[in-house]
Amino acid sequence: MTVPMTAAELYRHGLQLLLEKDIPGWVDLWDEGGVMEFPFAPQGWPERLEGRQAIADYMRHYPDHVDVHDFPDVKIHQTTVPETIVVEMRGVGRLVETDSPFDMTYIAVVTVKNGRVTSYRDYWNPLAVQQPGVDFAGENR
């Protein structure tokens, strides 16, 4: 019997998949009913995505807009609930459209049950999307 990955292991695996631009692999880490929330989403950006398919649709074009090279400074904090972690990190790379640098700071609260992400609250910096070429979600906005 295979033991499911811990929340921290699953999260780190997901970061590696994003670096490899394996969006379908990243989406496969999600529970069918998983919810992704963006509490600081600026007007016109999604605040909540419900279900694996909605998350897949949102992330499908991510590599076409942001070429992530690394996630330095990843700090994963275990909460008193074993399935829930708080993550502090940076994503660095370049914006595909403008070839300008990309450097975003994130804080995420992630819950994993039975080896799948069930909840992901992404507290990314909404001011960063005011730069030209920072249309991560493409036509999904």
C-alpha positions as a LaTeX table, in Angstrom:
\begin{tabular}{lrrr}
\hline
Residue & $x$ (\AA) & $y$ (\AA) & $z$ (\AA) \\
\hline
Met1 & 0.00 & 0.00 & 0.00 \\
Thr2 & 1.37 & 3.39 & $-1.00$ \\
Val3 & 1.31 & 6.11 & 1.64 \\
Pro4 & 0.04 & 9.42 & 0.19 \\
Met5 & 2.49 & 12.32 & 0.18 \\
Thr6 & 2.31 & 14.77 & 3.02 \\
Ala7 & 0.98 & 18.24 & 2.22 \\
Ala8 & 4.55 & 19.60 & 2.15 \\
Glu9 & 5.80 & 16.79 & $-0.13$ \\
Leu10 & 2.85 & 17.22 & $-2.49$ \\
Tyr11 & 3.36 & 20.98 & $-2.60$ \\
Arg12 & 7.08 & 20.67 & $-3.41$ \\
His13 & 6.27 & 18.09 & $-6.09$ \\
Gly14 & 3.74 & 20.54 & $-7.56$ \\
Leu15 & 6.39 & 23.27 & $-7.73$ \\
Gln16 & 8.68 & 20.92 & $-9.64$ \\
Leu17 & 5.88 & 20.16 & $-12.11$ \\
Leu18 & 5.33 & 23.90 & $-12.64$ \\
Leu19 & 9.06 & 24.37 & $-13.31$ \\
Glu20 & 8.83 & 21.55 & $-15.86$ \\
Lys21 & 5.77 & 23.31 & $-17.37$ \\
Asp22 & 3.74 & 20.15 & $-16.75$ \\
Ile23 & 0.40 & 21.82 & $-16.14$ \\
Pro24 & $-1.65$ & 18.60 & $-16.65$ \\
Gly25 & 0.58 & 16.87 & $-14.07$ \\
Trp26 & 0.08 & 19.77 & $-11.66$ \\
Val27 & $-3.69$ & 19.67 & $-12.16$ \\
Asp28 & $-3.64$ & 15.91 & $-11.47$ \\
Leu29 & $-2.52$ & 16.71 & $-7.91$ \\
Trp30 & $-5.95$ & 18.23 & $-7.28$ \\
Asp31 & $-9.02$ & 16.62 & $-5.82$ \\
Glu32 & $-11.97$ & 16.59 & $-8.24$ \\
Gly33 & $-13.81$ & 19.04 & $-5.96$ \\
Gly34 & $-10.75$ & 21.15 & $-5.08$ \\
Val35 & $-11.14$ & 24.89 & $-4.61$ \\
Met36 & $-8.55$ & 27.55 & $-5.50$ \\
Glu37 & $-9.12$ & 31.01 & $-4.07$ \\
Phe38 & $-7.43$ & 34.36 & $-4.70$ \\
Pro39 & $-8.45$ & 36.61 & $-1.77$ \\
Phe40 & $-6.52$ & 39.61 & $-3.17$ \\
Ala41 & $-7.62$ & 39.21 & $-6.80$ \\
Pro42 & $-7.94$ & 42.56 & $-8.54$ \\
Gln43 & $-11.12$ & 43.46 & $-10.38$ \\
Gly44 & $-11.57$ & 41.32 & $-13.48$ \\
Trp45 & $-9.51$ & 38.41 & $-12.13$ \\
Pro46 & $-11.13$ & 35.26 & $-10.71$ \\
Glu47 & $-11.60$ & 35.15 & $-6.95$ \\
Arg48 & $-12.58$ & 31.49 & $-6.71$ \\
Leu49 & $-12.23$ & 28.44 & $-8.93$ \\
Glu50 & $-14.32$ & 25.41 & $-8.01$ \\
Gly51 & $-13.37$ & 21.95 & $-9.21$ \\
Arg52 & $-10.36$ & 20.43 & $-10.94$ \\
Gln53 & $-11.66$ & 21.31 & $-14.41$ \\
Ala54 & $-12.04$ & 25.02 & $-13.59$ \\
Ile55 & $-8.51$ & 25.02 & $-12.17$ \\
Ala56 & $-7.21$ & 23.25 & $-15.28$ \\
Asp57 & $-8.90$ & 25.81 & $-17.53$ \\
Tyr58 & $-7.38$ & 28.67 & $-15.53$ \\
Met59 & $-3.85$ & 27.21 & $-15.55$ \\
Arg60 & $-3.83$ & 25.85 & $-19.13$ \\
His61 & $-2.07$ & 28.88 & $-20.66$ \\
Tyr62 & 0.14 & 29.80 & $-17.68$ \\
Pro63 & 3.44 & 28.73 & $-19.37$ \\
Asp64 & 2.52 & 30.83 & $-22.43$ \\
His65 & 2.51 & 33.93 & $-20.23$ \\
Val66 & 5.01 & 33.28 & $-17.43$ \\
Asp67 & 8.26 & 31.34 & $-17.86$ \\
Val68 & 9.05 & 30.41 & $-14.25$ \\
His69 & 12.72 & 29.55 & $-13.73$ \\
Asp70 & 12.83 & 28.94 & $-9.99$ \\
Phe71 & 10.99 & 29.08 & $-6.69$ \\
Pro72 & 13.70 & 30.31 & $-4.33$ \\
Asp73 & 13.12 & 30.81 & $-0.64$ \\
Val74 & 10.31 & 28.29 & $-0.22$ \\
Lys75 & 9.33 & 28.09 & 3.43 \\
Ile76 & 6.65 & 25.58 & 4.40 \\
His77 & 5.06 & 25.96 & 7.83 \\
Gln78 & 3.10 & 23.08 & 9.31 \\
Thr79 & $-0.11$ & 24.09 & 11.06 \\
Thr80 & $-1.74$ & 22.32 & 13.97 \\
Val81 & $-3.91$ & 20.58 & 11.35 \\
Pro82 & $-1.61$ & 17.99 & 9.68 \\
Glu83 & $-3.34$ & 18.32 & 6.29 \\
Thr84 & $-2.84$ & 22.11 & 6.13 \\
Ile85 & 0.36 & 24.03 & 5.45 \\
Val86 & 1.20 & 27.70 & 5.03 \\
Val87 & 3.76 & 28.43 & 2.33 \\
Glu88 & 5.88 & 31.55 & 1.83 \\
Met89 & 7.77 & 31.69 & $-1.45$ \\
Arg90 & 8.91 & 33.61 & $-4.50$ \\
Gly91 & 8.51 & 32.72 & $-8.13$ \\
Val92 & 11.13 & 34.14 & $-10.49$ \\
Gly93 & 11.50 & 33.99 & $-14.24$ \\
Arg94 & 10.36 & 36.10 & $-17.16$ \\
Leu95 & 7.17 & 37.31 & $-18.74$ \\
Val96 & 6.89 & 35.70 & $-22.16$ \\
Glu97 & 5.14 & 38.59 & $-23.94$ \\
Thr98 & 7.58 & 41.31 & $-22.92$ \\
Asp99 & 10.66 & 39.23 & $-22.00$ \\
Ser100 & 10.84 & 41.28 & $-18.81$ \\
Pro101 & 11.76 & 39.82 & $-15.39$ \\
Phe102 & 9.09 & 38.16 & $-13.29$ \\
Asp103 & 9.50 & 38.16 & $-9.51$ \\
Met104 & 6.39 & 37.47 & $-7.44$ \\
Thr105 & 6.01 & 36.84 & $-3.73$ \\
Tyr106 & 3.30 & 34.45 & $-2.58$ \\
Ile107 & 1.77 & 33.22 & 0.62 \\
Ala108 & $-0.51$ & 30.20 & 0.26 \\
Val109 & $-2.65$ & 28.21 & 2.63 \\
Val110 & $-2.97$ & 24.69 & 1.25 \\
Thr111 & $-4.99$ & 21.69 & 2.46 \\
Val112 & $-4.32$ & 18.16 & 1.20 \\
Lys113 & $-6.56$ & 15.18 & 1.90 \\
Asn114 & $-5.96$ & 11.63 & 0.68 \\
Gly115 & $-2.96$ & 12.77 & $-1.37$ \\
Arg116 & $-4.86$ & 15.47 & $-3.30$ \\
Val117 & $-5.09$ & 19.25 & $-2.95$ \\
Thr118 & $-8.56$ & 20.15 & $-1.72$ \\
Ser119 & $-8.07$ & 23.82 & $-0.93$ \\
Tyr120 & $-5.50$ & 26.41 & $-2.05$ \\
Arg121 & $-5.80$ & 30.04 & $-0.99$ \\
Asp122 & $-3.23$ & 32.03 & $-2.98$ \\
Tyr123 & $-2.35$ & 35.41 & $-1.47$ \\
Trp124 & $-0.31$ & 36.81 & $-4.38$ \\
Asn125 & 0.50 & 40.47 & $-4.86$ \\
Pro126 & $-2.21$ & 42.10 & $-7.02$ \\
Leu127 & 0.01 & 45.13 & $-7.72$ \\
Ala128 & 2.30 & 42.91 & $-9.79$ \\
Val129 & $-0.34$ & 42.44 & $-12.50$ \\
Gln130 & $-0.22$ & 46.13 & $-13.32$ \\
Gln131 & 3.03 & 45.54 & $-15.24$ \\
Pro132 & 2.68 & 45.12 & $-19.02$ \\
Gly133 & 2.61 & 41.46 & $-20.07$ \\
Val134 & 1.42 & 40.07 & $-16.73$ \\
Asp135 & $-1.72$ & 38.45 & $-18.07$ \\
Phe136 & $-1.12$ & 35.01 & $-16.47$ \\
Ala137 & $-4.56$ & 33.69 & $-17.18$ \\
Gly138 & $-4.79$ & 34.90 & $-20.76$ \\
Glu139 & $-8.29$ & 34.76 & $-22.15$ \\
Asn140 & $-9.62$ & 33.34 & $-18.90$ \\
Arg141 & $-9.91$ & 36.76 & $-17.28$ \\
\hline
\end{tabular}
